[in-house]
Amino acid sequence: MSSDSDLTARARIRDAAIALFTERGITGATIRDIAQAADVSSGLLRHHFGSKEGLRDACDEWAMGQIVQLQMRFTDSQTIGPLTPEVVALQQYLVRSLMDGSPRGAAMFKQAVEQGEIWLASTHLETSDRRAYVAVLGAMKMGMFLMGDQLTAVLGEDVREIPGYLRMIRASIEIFSQPLLTPEQTDQALKALDRLGNP
């Protein structure tokens, strides 16, 4: 059974790993650097997580769990919860984890889509393809983070820091809050797709 100090050390290691994985990528963050940032020995890190892959799995699971809880609270209450620096850090970590192209990242995206389908079923949003709707929505939202360097260059503010991040997210909320197509344009576009699929 773990002592309180063990649990505290485990949380410190996890938090340090999330920060370094976000900053440097999974391959760029070493066990030694993570242990040093958490103020523990490499041996204690291995005791808790076994390896960097085990640590990464634990970080993925914990971060996804936190985001899923936030999504469930939103689904239940239909109100947006507080946007804290911790939530921002989790978003940035999950996007970085998904970027590395590993089977773990792919599995995490699939899990996020499955959770999104549950959310979508609780709404009045209309779609002919629920899975595609959620998957594309997730990819579009991730695109902001994947193009962080380009957004930073054109906005003149680092979107990985809070002022630039808030500017980016505010723009995305404004985009999602209003239709970009009229009903007539939507109908025309869908009919054009139907013609392309059935020449």
Biotite code that builds the C-alpha atoms (Angstrom):
import biotite.structure as struc

atoms = struc.array([
    struc.Atom([0.000, 0.000, 0.000], chain_id="A", res_id=1, res_name="MET", atom_name="CA", element="C"),
    struc.Atom([1.393, 3.416, -0.961], chain_id="A", res_id=2, res_name="SER", atom_name="CA", element="C"),
    struc.Atom([2.113, 6.072, 1.600], chain_id="A", res_id=3, res_name="SER", atom_name="CA", element="C"),
    struc.Atom([0.900, 9.661, 1.212], chain_id="A", res_id=4, res_name="ASP", atom_name="CA", element="C"),
    struc.Atom([4.411, 10.678, 0.179], chain_id="A", res_id=5, res_name="SER", atom_name="CA", element="C"),
    struc.Atom([4.408, 7.991, -2.547], chain_id="A", res_id=6, res_name="ASP", atom_name="CA", element="C"),
    struc.Atom([1.093, 9.309, -3.876], chain_id="A", res_id=7, res_name="LEU", atom_name="CA", element="C"),
    struc.Atom([2.421, 12.851, -3.813], chain_id="A", res_id=8, res_name="THR", atom_name="CA", element="C"),
    struc.Atom([5.563, 11.758, -5.652], chain_id="A", res_id=9, res_name="ALA", atom_name="CA", element="C"),
    struc.Atom([3.480, 9.916, -8.244], chain_id="A", res_id=10, res_name="ARG", atom_name="CA", element="C"),
    struc.Atom([1.388, 13.032, -8.881], chain_id="A", res_id=11, res_name="ALA", atom_name="CA", element="C"),
    struc.Atom([4.515, 15.215, -9.089], chain_id="A", res_id=12, res_name="ARG", atom_name="CA", element="C"),
    struc.Atom([6.053, 12.844, -11.618], chain_id="A", res_id=13, res_name="ILE", atom_name="CA", element="C"),
    struc.Atom([2.857, 12.787, -13.683], chain_id="A", res_id=14, res_name="ARG", atom_name="CA", element="C"),
    struc.Atom([2.553, 16.575, -13.663], chain_id="A", res_id=15, res_name="ASP", atom_name="CA", element="C"),
    struc.Atom([6.223, 17.033, -14.579], chain_id="A", res_id=16, res_name="ALA", atom_name="CA", element="C"),
    struc.Atom([5.890, 14.502, -17.391], chain_id="A", res_id=17, res_name="ALA", atom_name="CA", element="C"),
    struc.Atom([2.806, 16.205, -18.805], chain_id="A", res_id=18, res_name="ILE", atom_name="CA", element="C"),
    struc.Atom([4.613, 19.560, -18.812], chain_id="A", res_id=19, res_name="ALA", atom_name="CA", element="C"),
    struc.Atom([7.768, 18.181, -20.465], chain_id="A", res_id=20, res_name="LEU", atom_name="CA", element="C"),
    struc.Atom([5.921, 15.948, -22.933], chain_id="A", res_id=21, res_name="PHE", atom_name="CA", element="C"),
    struc.Atom([3.901, 19.008, -23.984], chain_id="A", res_id=22, res_name="THR", atom_name="CA", element="C"),
    struc.Atom([6.997, 21.182, -24.348], chain_id="A", res_id=23, res_name="GLU", atom_name="CA", element="C"),
    struc.Atom([9.392, 18.696, -25.980], chain_id="A", res_id=24, res_name="ARG", atom_name="CA", element="C"),
    struc.Atom([7.248, 15.878, -27.331], chain_id="A", res_id=25, res_name="GLY", atom_name="CA", element="C"),
    struc.Atom([7.273, 12.307, -26.081], chain_id="A", res_id=26, res_name="ILE", atom_name="CA", element="C"),
    struc.Atom([10.658, 11.410, -27.551], chain_id="A", res_id=27, res_name="THR", atom_name="CA", element="C"),
    struc.Atom([12.259, 14.698, -26.512], chain_id="A", res_id=28, res_name="GLY", atom_name="CA", element="C"),
    struc.Atom([11.555, 14.335, -22.782], chain_id="A", res_id=29, res_name="ALA", atom_name="CA", element="C"),
    struc.Atom([13.874, 11.942, -20.987], chain_id="A", res_id=30, res_name="THR", atom_name="CA", element="C"),
    struc.Atom([13.261, 9.937, -17.825], chain_id="A", res_id=31, res_name="ILE", atom_name="CA", element="C"),
    struc.Atom([16.124, 11.831, -16.193], chain_id="A", res_id=32, res_name="ARG", atom_name="CA", element="C"),
    struc.Atom([14.661, 15.257, -17.088], chain_id="A", res_id=33, res_name="ASP", atom_name="CA", element="C"),
    struc.Atom([11.207, 14.275, -15.843], chain_id="A", res_id=34, res_name="ILE", atom_name="CA", element="C"),
    struc.Atom([12.595, 12.904, -12.576], chain_id="A", res_id=35, res_name="ALA", atom_name="CA", element="C"),
    struc.Atom([14.652, 16.067, -12.082], chain_id="A", res_id=36, res_name="GLN", atom_name="CA", element="C"),
    struc.Atom([11.640, 18.303, -12.750], chain_id="A", res_id=37, res_name="ALA", atom_name="CA", element="C"),
    struc.Atom([9.578, 16.260, -10.263], chain_id="A", res_id=38, res_name="ALA", atom_name="CA", element="C"),
    struc.Atom([12.429, 16.363, -7.706], chain_id="A", res_id=39, res_name="ASP", atom_name="CA", element="C"),
    struc.Atom([12.578, 12.574, -7.461], chain_id="A", res_id=40, res_name="VAL", atom_name="CA", element="C"),
    struc.Atom([15.095, 9.914, -8.466], chain_id="A", res_id=41, res_name="SER", atom_name="CA", element="C"),
    struc.Atom([14.899, 8.089, -11.788], chain_id="A", res_id=42, res_name="SER", atom_name="CA", element="C"),
    struc.Atom([14.578, 4.908, -9.736], chain_id="A", res_id=43, res_name="GLY", atom_name="CA", element="C"),
    struc.Atom([11.453, 6.183, -7.983], chain_id="A", res_id=44, res_name="LEU", atom_name="CA", element="C"),
    struc.Atom([9.954, 7.168, -11.333], chain_id="A", res_id=45, res_name="LEU", atom_name="CA", element="C"),
    struc.Atom([10.567, 3.639, -12.642], chain_id="A", res_id=46, res_name="ARG", atom_name="CA", element="C"),
    struc.Atom([9.154, 2.205, -9.408], chain_id="A", res_id=47, res_name="HIS", atom_name="CA", element="C"),
    struc.Atom([5.858, 4.018, -9.997], chain_id="A", res_id=48, res_name="HIS", atom_name="CA", element="C"),
    struc.Atom([5.556, 3.746, -13.788], chain_id="A", res_id=49, res_name="PHE", atom_name="CA", element="C"),
    struc.Atom([8.037, 1.117, -14.981], chain_id="A", res_id=50, res_name="GLY", atom_name="CA", element="C"),
    struc.Atom([9.224, 2.976, -18.085], chain_id="A", res_id=51, res_name="SER", atom_name="CA", element="C"),
    struc.Atom([8.674, 6.145, -20.081], chain_id="A", res_id=52, res_name="LYS", atom_name="CA", element="C"),
    struc.Atom([6.019, 4.316, -22.096], chain_id="A", res_id=53, res_name="GLU", atom_name="CA", element="C"),
    struc.Atom([4.246, 3.338, -18.878], chain_id="A", res_id=54, res_name="GLY", atom_name="CA", element="C"),
    struc.Atom([4.468, 6.919, -17.656], chain_id="A", res_id=55, res_name="LEU", atom_name="CA", element="C"),
    struc.Atom([3.124, 8.231, -20.951], chain_id="A", res_id=56, res_name="ARG", atom_name="CA", element="C"),
    struc.Atom([0.200, 5.769, -20.747], chain_id="A", res_id=57, res_name="ASP", atom_name="CA", element="C"),
    struc.Atom([-0.587, 6.945, -17.220], chain_id="A", res_id=58, res_name="ALA", atom_name="CA", element="C"),
    struc.Atom([-0.456, 10.597, -18.323], chain_id="A", res_id=59, res_name="CYS", atom_name="CA", element="C"),
    struc.Atom([-2.719, 9.907, -21.303], chain_id="A", res_id=60, res_name="ASP", atom_name="CA", element="C"),
    struc.Atom([-5.238, 8.043, -19.170], chain_id="A", res_id=61, res_name="GLU", atom_name="CA", element="C"),
    struc.Atom([-5.280, 10.709, -16.463], chain_id="A", res_id=62, res_name="TRP", atom_name="CA", element="C"),
    struc.Atom([-5.535, 13.633, -18.892], chain_id="A", res_id=63, res_name="ALA", atom_name="CA", element="C"),
    struc.Atom([-8.287, 11.988, -20.935], chain_id="A", res_id=64, res_name="MET", atom_name="CA", element="C"),
    struc.Atom([-10.161, 11.178, -17.731], chain_id="A", res_id=65, res_name="GLY", atom_name="CA", element="C"),
    struc.Atom([-10.039, 14.813, -16.661], chain_id="A", res_id=66, res_name="GLN", atom_name="CA", element="C"),
    struc.Atom([-11.281, 16.061, -20.043], chain_id="A", res_id=67, res_name="ILE", atom_name="CA", element="C"),
    struc.Atom([-14.053, 13.441, -20.148], chain_id="A", res_id=68, res_name="VAL", atom_name="CA", element="C"),
    struc.Atom([-15.226, 14.577, -16.703], chain_id="A", res_id=69, res_name="GLN", atom_name="CA", element="C"),
    struc.Atom([-15.392, 18.165, -17.973], chain_id="A", res_id=70, res_name="LEU", atom_name="CA", element="C"),
    struc.Atom([-17.327, 17.044, -21.058], chain_id="A", res_id=71, res_name="GLN", atom_name="CA", element="C"),
    struc.Atom([-19.775, 15.051, -18.939], chain_id="A", res_id=72, res_name="MET", atom_name="CA", element="C"),
    struc.Atom([-20.367, 18.031, -16.657], chain_id="A", res_id=73, res_name="ARG", atom_name="CA", element="C"),
    struc.Atom([-21.037, 20.161, -19.736], chain_id="A", res_id=74, res_name="PHE", atom_name="CA", element="C"),
    struc.Atom([-23.430, 17.529, -21.137], chain_id="A", res_id=75, res_name="THR", atom_name="CA", element="C"),
    struc.Atom([-25.292, 17.257, -17.831], chain_id="A", res_id=76, res_name="ASP", atom_name="CA", element="C"),
    struc.Atom([-25.564, 20.979, -17.115], chain_id="A", res_id=77, res_name="SER", atom_name="CA", element="C"),
    struc.Atom([-25.258, 22.482, -20.635], chain_id="A", res_id=78, res_name="GLN", atom_name="CA", element="C"),
    struc.Atom([-23.088, 25.205, -19.091], chain_id="A", res_id=79, res_name="THR", atom_name="CA", element="C"),
    struc.Atom([-19.451, 25.935, -19.847], chain_id="A", res_id=80, res_name="ILE", atom_name="CA", element="C"),
    struc.Atom([-17.228, 25.352, -16.842], chain_id="A", res_id=81, res_name="GLY", atom_name="CA", element="C"),
    struc.Atom([-14.354, 27.585, -15.819], chain_id="A", res_id=82, res_name="PRO", atom_name="CA", element="C"),
    struc.Atom([-11.411, 27.709, -18.216], chain_id="A", res_id=83, res_name="LEU", atom_name="CA", element="C"),
    struc.Atom([-8.411, 27.358, -15.929], chain_id="A", res_id=84, res_name="THR", atom_name="CA", element="C"),
    struc.Atom([-4.678, 27.203, -16.719], chain_id="A", res_id=85, res_name="PRO", atom_name="CA", element="C"),
    struc.Atom([-4.863, 23.520, -15.714], chain_id="A", res_id=86, res_name="GLU", atom_name="CA", element="C"),
    struc.Atom([-7.511, 22.824, -18.356], chain_id="A", res_id=87, res_name="VAL", atom_name="CA", element="C"),
    struc.Atom([-5.454, 24.696, -20.954], chain_id="A", res_id=88, res_name="VAL", atom_name="CA", element="C"),
    struc.Atom([-2.392, 22.620, -20.046], chain_id="A", res_id=89, res_name="ALA", atom_name="CA", element="C"),
    struc.Atom([-4.379, 19.380, -20.388], chain_id="A", res_id=90, res_name="LEU", atom_name="CA", element="C"),
    struc.Atom([-5.654, 20.408, -23.833], chain_id="A", res_id=91, res_name="GLN", atom_name="CA", element="C"),
    struc.Atom([-2.137, 21.225, -24.981], chain_id="A", res_id=92, res_name="GLN", atom_name="CA", element="C"),
    struc.Atom([-0.779, 17.939, -23.619], chain_id="A", res_id=93, res_name="TYR", atom_name="CA", element="C"),
    struc.Atom([-3.468, 15.824, -25.289], chain_id="A", res_id=94, res_name="LEU", atom_name="CA", element="C"),
    struc.Atom([-2.936, 17.506, -28.648], chain_id="A", res_id=95, res_name="VAL", atom_name="CA", element="C"),
    struc.Atom([0.828, 16.990, -28.384], chain_id="A", res_id=96, res_name="ARG", atom_name="CA", element="C"),
    struc.Atom([0.290, 13.353, -27.442], chain_id="A", res_id=97, res_name="SER", atom_name="CA", element="C"),
    struc.Atom([-2.022, 12.843, -30.418], chain_id="A", res_id=98, res_name="LEU", atom_name="CA", element="C"),
    struc.Atom([0.492, 14.508, -32.763], chain_id="A", res_id=99, res_name="MET", atom_name="CA", element="C"),
    struc.Atom([3.194, 11.881, -32.302], chain_id="A", res_id=100, res_name="ASP", atom_name="CA", element="C"),
    struc.Atom([1.441, 9.340, -34.506], chain_id="A", res_id=101, res_name="GLY", atom_name="CA", element="C"),
    struc.Atom([1.755, 6.457, -32.067], chain_id="A", res_id=102, res_name="SER", atom_name="CA", element="C"),
    struc.Atom([-0.829, 3.686, -31.554], chain_id="A", res_id=103, res_name="PRO", atom_name="CA", element="C"),
    struc.Atom([-1.533, 5.248, -28.151], chain_id="A", res_id=104, res_name="ARG", atom_name="CA", element="C"),
    struc.Atom([-2.326, 8.585, -29.764], chain_id="A", res_id=105, res_name="GLY", atom_name="CA", element="C"),
    struc.Atom([-4.597, 6.928, -32.319], chain_id="A", res_id=106, res_name="ALA", atom_name="CA", element="C"),
    struc.Atom([-6.403, 5.023, -29.571], chain_id="A", res_id=107, res_name="ALA", atom_name="CA", element="C"),
    struc.Atom([-6.844, 8.243, -27.612], chain_id="A", res_id=108, res_name="MET", atom_name="CA", element="C"),
    struc.Atom([-8.387, 10.010, -30.604], chain_id="A", res_id=109, res_name="PHE", atom_name="CA", element="C"),
    struc.Atom([-10.756, 7.085, -31.126], chain_id="A", res_id=110, res_name="LYS", atom_name="CA", element="C"),
    struc.Atom([-11.741, 7.252, -27.457], chain_id="A", res_id=111, res_name="GLN", atom_name="CA", element="C"),
    struc.Atom([-12.350, 10.998, -27.771], chain_id="A", res_id=112, res_name="ALA", atom_name="CA", element="C"),
    struc.Atom([-14.574, 10.400, -30.820], chain_id="A", res_id=113, res_name="VAL", atom_name="CA", element="C"),
    struc.Atom([-16.562, 7.746, -28.952], chain_id="A", res_id=114, res_name="GLU", atom_name="CA", element="C"),
    struc.Atom([-17.092, 10.142, -26.051], chain_id="A", res_id=115, res_name="GLN", atom_name="CA", element="C"),
    struc.Atom([-18.055, 12.828, -28.555], chain_id="A", res_id=116, res_name="GLY", atom_name="CA", element="C"),
    struc.Atom([-20.712, 10.579, -30.077], chain_id="A", res_id=117, res_name="GLU", atom_name="CA", element="C"),
    struc.Atom([-22.274, 10.171, -26.633], chain_id="A", res_id=118, res_name="ILE", atom_name="CA", element="C"),
    struc.Atom([-22.272, 13.954, -26.245], chain_id="A", res_id=119, res_name="TRP", atom_name="CA", element="C"),
    struc.Atom([-23.739, 14.495, -29.718], chain_id="A", res_id=120, res_name="LEU", atom_name="CA", element="C"),
    struc.Atom([-26.581, 12.081, -29.014], chain_id="A", res_id=121, res_name="ALA", atom_name="CA", element="C"),
    struc.Atom([-27.608, 14.288, -26.083], chain_id="A", res_id=122, res_name="SER", atom_name="CA", element="C"),
    struc.Atom([-27.903, 17.415, -28.250], chain_id="A", res_id=123, res_name="THR", atom_name="CA", element="C"),
    struc.Atom([-30.359, 18.650, -30.876], chain_id="A", res_id=124, res_name="HIS", atom_name="CA", element="C"),
    struc.Atom([-27.635, 18.984, -33.503], chain_id="A", res_id=125, res_name="LEU", atom_name="CA", element="C"),
    struc.Atom([-28.507, 17.407, -36.838], chain_id="A", res_id=126, res_name="GLU", atom_name="CA", element="C"),
    struc.Atom([-26.154, 15.193, -38.836], chain_id="A", res_id=127, res_name="THR", atom_name="CA", element="C"),
    struc.Atom([-26.455, 12.344, -41.305], chain_id="A", res_id=128, res_name="SER", atom_name="CA", element="C"),
    struc.Atom([-23.193, 10.793, -40.051], chain_id="A", res_id=129, res_name="ASP", atom_name="CA", element="C"),
    struc.Atom([-22.683, 11.123, -36.306], chain_id="A", res_id=130, res_name="ARG", atom_name="CA", element="C"),
    struc.Atom([-19.217, 9.573, -36.231], chain_id="A", res_id=131, res_name="ARG", atom_name="CA", element="C"),
    struc.Atom([-17.881, 11.692, -39.083], chain_id="A", res_id=132, res_name="ALA", atom_name="CA", element="C"),
    struc.Atom([-19.386, 14.820, -37.516], chain_id="A", res_id=133, res_name="TYR", atom_name="CA", element="C"),
    struc.Atom([-17.604, 14.268, -34.204], chain_id="A", res_id=134, res_name="VAL", atom_name="CA", element="C"),
    struc.Atom([-14.318, 13.115, -35.751], chain_id="A", res_id=135, res_name="ALA", atom_name="CA", element="C"),
    struc.Atom([-14.094, 16.083, -38.141], chain_id="A", res_id=136, res_name="VAL", atom_name="CA", element="C"),
    struc.Atom([-15.080, 18.503, -35.384], chain_id="A", res_id=137, res_name="LEU", atom_name="CA", element="C"),
    struc.Atom([-12.291, 17.122, -33.208], chain_id="A", res_id=138, res_name="GLY", atom_name="CA", element="C"),
    struc.Atom([-9.775, 17.351, -36.043], chain_id="A", res_id=139, res_name="ALA", atom_name="CA", element="C"),
    struc.Atom([-10.799, 20.942, -36.793], chain_id="A", res_id=140, res_name="MET", atom_name="CA", element="C"),
    struc.Atom([-10.374, 21.938, -33.148], chain_id="A", res_id=141, res_name="LYS", atom_name="CA", element="C"),
    struc.Atom([-6.995, 20.192, -32.980], chain_id="A", res_id=142, res_name="MET", atom_name="CA", element="C"),
    struc.Atom([-5.912, 21.996, -36.125], chain_id="A", res_id=143, res_name="GLY", atom_name="CA", element="C"),
    struc.Atom([-5.643, 25.247, -34.156], chain_id="A", res_id=144, res_name="MET", atom_name="CA", element="C"),
    struc.Atom([-3.035, 23.655, -31.917], chain_id="A", res_id=145, res_name="PHE", atom_name="CA", element="C"),
    struc.Atom([-1.231, 21.831, -34.720], chain_id="A", res_id=146, res_name="LEU", atom_name="CA", element="C"),
    struc.Atom([-0.778, 25.142, -36.534], chain_id="A", res_id=147, res_name="MET", atom_name="CA", element="C"),
    struc.Atom([0.311, 26.943, -33.385], chain_id="A", res_id=148, res_name="GLY", atom_name="CA", element="C"),
    struc.Atom([3.512, 28.254, -35.006], chain_id="A", res_id=149, res_name="ASP", atom_name="CA", element="C"),
    struc.Atom([1.645, 29.693, -37.986], chain_id="A", res_id=150, res_name="GLN", atom_name="CA", element="C"),
    struc.Atom([-1.059, 31.263, -35.806], chain_id="A", res_id=151, res_name="LEU", atom_name="CA", element="C"),
    struc.Atom([1.603, 32.742, -33.525], chain_id="A", res_id=152, res_name="THR", atom_name="CA", element="C"),
    struc.Atom([3.345, 34.295, -36.536], chain_id="A", res_id=153, res_name="ALA", atom_name="CA", element="C"),
    struc.Atom([0.242, 35.953, -37.998], chain_id="A", res_id=154, res_name="VAL", atom_name="CA", element="C"),
    struc.Atom([-1.312, 37.004, -34.676], chain_id="A", res_id=155, res_name="LEU", atom_name="CA", element="C"),
    struc.Atom([1.919, 38.331, -33.211], chain_id="A", res_id=156, res_name="GLY", atom_name="CA", element="C"),
    struc.Atom([1.219, 36.487, -29.941], chain_id="A", res_id=157, res_name="GLU", atom_name="CA", element="C"),
    struc.Atom([2.292, 33.017, -28.843], chain_id="A", res_id=158, res_name="ASP", atom_name="CA", element="C"),
    struc.Atom([-0.913, 30.937, -28.799], chain_id="A", res_id=159, res_name="VAL", atom_name="CA", element="C"),
    struc.Atom([0.743, 28.542, -26.331], chain_id="A", res_id=160, res_name="ARG", atom_name="CA", element="C"),
    struc.Atom([0.785, 31.345, -23.753], chain_id="A", res_id=161, res_name="GLU", atom_name="CA", element="C"),
    struc.Atom([-2.414, 32.539, -22.082], chain_id="A", res_id=162, res_name="ILE", atom_name="CA", element="C"),
    struc.Atom([-2.938, 35.897, -23.907], chain_id="A", res_id=163, res_name="PRO", atom_name="CA", element="C"),
    struc.Atom([-2.486, 34.342, -27.353], chain_id="A", res_id=164, res_name="GLY", atom_name="CA", element="C"),
    struc.Atom([-4.377, 31.200, -26.364], chain_id="A", res_id=165, res_name="TYR", atom_name="CA", element="C"),
    struc.Atom([-7.355, 33.261, -25.205], chain_id="A", res_id=166, res_name="LEU", atom_name="CA", element="C"),
    struc.Atom([-7.356, 35.219, -28.450], chain_id="A", res_id=167, res_name="ARG", atom_name="CA", element="C"),
    struc.Atom([-7.329, 31.985, -30.467], chain_id="A", res_id=168, res_name="MET", atom_name="CA", element="C"),
    struc.Atom([-10.087, 30.315, -28.433], chain_id="A", res_id=169, res_name="ILE", atom_name="CA", element="C"),
    struc.Atom([-12.232, 33.468, -28.429], chain_id="A", res_id=170, res_name="ARG", atom_name="CA", element="C"),
    struc.Atom([-12.082, 33.490, -32.243], chain_id="A", res_id=171, res_name="ALA", atom_name="CA", element="C"),
    struc.Atom([-13.060, 29.805, -32.372], chain_id="A", res_id=172, res_name="SER", atom_name="CA", element="C"),
    struc.Atom([-16.049, 30.417, -30.088], chain_id="A", res_id=173, res_name="ILE", atom_name="CA", element="C"),
    struc.Atom([-17.197, 33.271, -32.304], chain_id="A", res_id=174, res_name="GLU", atom_name="CA", element="C"),
    struc.Atom([-16.844, 31.006, -35.351], chain_id="A", res_id=175, res_name="ILE", atom_name="CA", element="C"),
    struc.Atom([-18.826, 28.170, -33.775], chain_id="A", res_id=176, res_name="PHE", atom_name="CA", element="C"),
    struc.Atom([-21.518, 30.492, -32.437], chain_id="A", res_id=177, res_name="SER", atom_name="CA", element="C"),
    struc.Atom([-22.881, 31.525, -35.828], chain_id="A", res_id=178, res_name="GLN", atom_name="CA", element="C"),
    struc.Atom([-23.626, 29.736, -39.115], chain_id="A", res_id=179, res_name="PRO", atom_name="CA", element="C"),
    struc.Atom([-21.151, 30.389, -41.907], chain_id="A", res_id=180, res_name="LEU", atom_name="CA", element="C"),
    struc.Atom([-23.555, 29.093, -44.577], chain_id="A", res_id=181, res_name="LEU", atom_name="CA", element="C"),
    struc.Atom([-27.129, 30.090, -45.270], chain_id="A", res_id=182, res_name="THR", atom_name="CA", element="C"),
    struc.Atom([-29.696, 27.257, -45.495], chain_id="A", res_id=183, res_name="PRO", atom_name="CA", element="C"),
    struc.Atom([-29.695, 27.717, -49.261], chain_id="A", res_id=184, res_name="GLU", atom_name="CA", element="C"),
    struc.Atom([-25.885, 27.457, -49.475], chain_id="A", res_id=185, res_name="GLN", atom_name="CA", element="C"),
    struc.Atom([-25.940, 24.380, -47.260], chain_id="A", res_id=186, res_name="THR", atom_name="CA", element="C"),
    struc.Atom([-28.520, 22.715, -49.495], chain_id="A", res_id=187, res_name="ASP", atom_name="CA", element="C"),
    struc.Atom([-26.519, 23.584, -52.622], chain_id="A", res_id=188, res_name="GLN", atom_name="CA", element="C"),
    struc.Atom([-23.296, 22.239, -51.118], chain_id="A", res_id=189, res_name="ALA", atom_name="CA", element="C"),
    struc.Atom([-24.895, 18.961, -49.986], chain_id="A", res_id=190, res_name="LEU", atom_name="CA", element="C"),
    struc.Atom([-26.489, 18.448, -53.403], chain_id="A", res_id=191, res_name="LYS", atom_name="CA", element="C"),
    struc.Atom([-23.099, 19.064, -55.044], chain_id="A", res_id=192, res_name="ALA", atom_name="CA", element="C"),
    struc.Atom([-21.571, 16.393, -52.786], chain_id="A", res_id=193, res_name="LEU", atom_name="CA", element="C"),
    struc.Atom([-24.383, 13.987, -53.673], chain_id="A", res_id=194, res_name="ASP", atom_name="CA", element="C"),
    struc.Atom([-23.714, 14.543, -57.359], chain_id="A", res_id=195, res_name="ARG", atom_name="CA", element="C"),
    struc.Atom([-19.994, 13.949, -56.860], chain_id="A", res_id=196, res_name="LEU", atom_name="CA", element="C"),
    struc.Atom([-20.691, 10.705, -55.004], chain_id="A", res_id=197, res_name="GLY", atom_name="CA", element="C"),
    struc.Atom([-23.258, 9.528, -57.547], chain_id="A", res_id=198, res_name="ASN", atom_name="CA", element="C"),
    struc.Atom([-22.056, 10.689, -60.987], chain_id="A", res_id=199, res_name="PRO", atom_name="CA", element="C"),
])
